[in-house]
């Protein structure tokens, strides 16, 4: 905020008052002409029920200016990013493929954007070399031929579920406030004093962890491969990061990783009795009902591969009835009880999770970023590639809203 405006608000706050007509005029005149929305919000606050002289109006105007400045910062960052992209495209035209387009379905982040050249770290994993077939040489054909390789695109089974709360934040960490408990209202007689509620607040601190994948490749293989090796490496890195995030989101211990949904206290553990070696629909229906009883709304079913198979094979009358998932001529079932079913190898075996995704919170510090450098390993004539993703914690605001159903081992 400009110095003169800060003095106005500090003076009004110290006197616990609103803004005078002169001060309001100074605030409005400081707002750029293109910020029509901010001007409208300020005038609406001034002409509102509280009037210009109230502290509430002053705080509303101050909040409007705060968000206007945040938009201005975002606009400057966007302009700087566009300038970097234009510079990168110019370099790409001159030197060839020095920038990399990113657009991966199923992962958080910007689709069809460009990541410009950035200095790379000094650590890279496997050296891909044309002279070693097992290290990438098989990608270079003996005879020139037109080939196209569709490489795997990473898709996060956990993050793509609609309804999960993704909290973007700035700084090293942030606290997600919560209402832990409160007193309940009751019937109050006419003229009697209404008892004041006693809320108890809490908070969950999110501290980001960084997932990263590092590669380097000789420039010979980058030049001689029959397809875009850069795209292949980018796809592998993104897939690896998405797989690890999924694994930790379900099974993480919280030690140098996320807290997973199967960790004690994150959800409600339902361990089936001995003899129930597979999770059946009866147990899922029970979990569905328990979530409703907690005031939540079931929205997703996650299943380990073995549990997903068992659910799809379950029949109406034991081994002889029709499949509950539908006829074998129908498409493989993608839903049950009206909920989408996601099968992931990153869940522990014999596990099914029924959850209200709106009660799950994830902190996101920065989206997946791809970077490359031709300066790394300069003496080896190699190019470095790096992918990073900073995510901050996983929290469930009501453990009863996440039912973790585990079948018995025998």
C-alpha positions, 0 to 999 in steps of 0.5 A, a space after each residue: 500500500 502507498 505510504 500516504 494511504 497507509 498513514 490514512 488507515 493507520 490514523 483512522 485505526 488508532 482513533 477507531 473510526 471510519 474515513 472522512 470525505 477527504 480521506 475517501 477521495 484520496 483513496 478513490 483517486 489512488 485507484 487506477 482507472 482500469 480497476 473499475 471493480 475496486 472503485 465499485 466495491 469502495 463506493 458500495 462500502 461507503 454508501 452501505 448500511 454502516 456508512 463512511 464513518 464506521 470502522 467496518 467500512 474502513 476495514 472493508 475498503 482496506 481489504 479491497 485495496 489489499 486484493 487490488 494490490 494482489 491482482 497487480 502483483 499477479 499481473 506483473 508476474 504474468 507479464 514477466 512470465 510472458 516475456 520469459 516465454 517469448 525469449 525462450 521461444 526465440 532461443 528455441 527457434 535459433 537453437 532448437 527445442 530449448 523450452 518444453 511445453 507442459 500439459 499433463 491431464 490429471 495433474 494440478 498445474 497449467 495446461 499447454 504452458 511453456 517452461 523457460 530455461 532455468 539454471 539446473 541443479 548439480 545433481 542428476 540421476 541416470 546418464 542416458 547414452 546412445 552408446 549404451 543400449 540399456 541406457 537409452 541406445 535402443 531409442 536410436 534406430 540403425 536405419 532412419 525411419 518415421 516413428 512416433 512414441 506415445 509416452 505415458 502421461 502421469 495422472 494422479 488418482 488422488 488429486 484428480 478427485 473432484 471436491 478435494 480442497 486444494 489450498 494454495 499459499 505463500 511463504 514457508 507454511 500456513 495454518 488451516 484454522 478449524 472449529 474443534 467443538 462448540 456448545 449446542 443451542 437450546 430452547 430459550 424462554 421469552 425474555 430469558 438471557 440467551 446463553 453464549 456459545 463457547 467455541 474451541 478453535 484449533 489449527 493444522 500447520 502445513 509445511 511443504 515438502 518437495 518432490 523432485 526427479 532429476 535426469 541428464 541425457 547426452 546431446 547425441 541421444 537428444 539429437 539422434 533419437 527418432 522421436 522427441 527424447 525431451 518429451 519422453 524424459 518429461 513424461 517419465 519425470 511427471 509420471 514418477 512424481 505423480 506416482 510418489 505423491 499418490 503413494 504418500 497421499 494414501 500411505 505416507 507416514 508424515 516423516 519427510 512425506 505427506 500424512 496418508 489417509 491410511 495413517 492412524 487418526 486421519 480416517 476411521 479404520 474399519 478392520 474386517 473380522 477374520 475370514 473376510 479376506 476381501 472387501 464386499 459391497 456390504 462393508 462399503 454400504 456400511 461405510 457409506 452410512 457411517 459417513 452420512 451419520 457424521 453429517 458428511 456426504 460420500 463422494 468417492 471410492 478408492 480401491 486397491 487393485 485386488 479389492 477393485 477386482 473383487 468388487 467387480 466380480 461380486 455376484 448376486 447369488 454367490 458364484 452363480 448369480 449375475 455380476 453386481 457391476 453389470 453384464 460382462 458385455 457392459 463397460 467395466 464399472 466406473 461407479 458404485 452406489 452412485 460414487 466414482 471408483 478409482 483403482 490405484 496400486 498405491 493403496 495398501 492391498 485389501 483396502 477400500 476407502 470411502 470418503 467425502 472428498 470435501 473434508 480432505 485438505 491439501 496445501 499446495 505451495 507450487 505446481 509441477 515445474 519442469 526445467 532444463 539446462 545445457 550448462 550442467 555437465 558441460 564437459 560431458 556435452 550433456 543436458 540436465 532435466 529437472 521436475 519439482 513439485 511442492 505440496 504441503 500436508 494432508 489433513 482430514 477435518 472429520 475422521 468419520 468422513 473417511 472410512 478406511 476399510 481393510 480386509 482380513 489377511 485370512 
